[in-house]
């Protein structure tokens, strides 16, 4: 009799717990990485990526392999090192999974958020990915535009950007003095 009572009590408790669990509203946990409907335009044409860009907090992440191959680079994944190597005729880029830096031509630079694997695809934040190959990005609504960064002759002529290899310290100092005279500082 005691054995039967224990079995009935256990069955009642299990039934009650299952019923209360089923009745409780399911908590929605926001996904850390969500697909984004952002459009990416390069050279006037939208990038057609098989894997959609992902949103993580305020960042937009793009699939590394598709992104760089679209720009003409060769991309290889090293599973053991959890790293992607990107090469072009002039640049070499190393991106490591879960690291907040990128190595471009042997120099380490910070990333705004780590490169990650999302649903089996290695992703990196778009401004960091673009900057690694000397591209700039700007947004207009739901579209991200990419353009090569080039130093314009007009900027160099204005003296706003110095070419450190061709201008001597004496020439830079002379230019500073001339600017000071023009602006009325001296």
Secondary structure, DSSP 8 states (H G I E B T S, - for coil): -HHHHHHHHHHHHHHHHHHHHHHS-------SSEE---EEEETTEE---SS--EEETTEEEEEHHHHHHHTT-EEEEETTTTEEEEE-SS-EEEEEBT-SEEEETTEEEE-SS-BEEETTEEEEEHHHHHHHTTEEEEEETTEEEEEE----HHHHHHTSS--TTTS-HHHHHHHHHHHHHHHT--
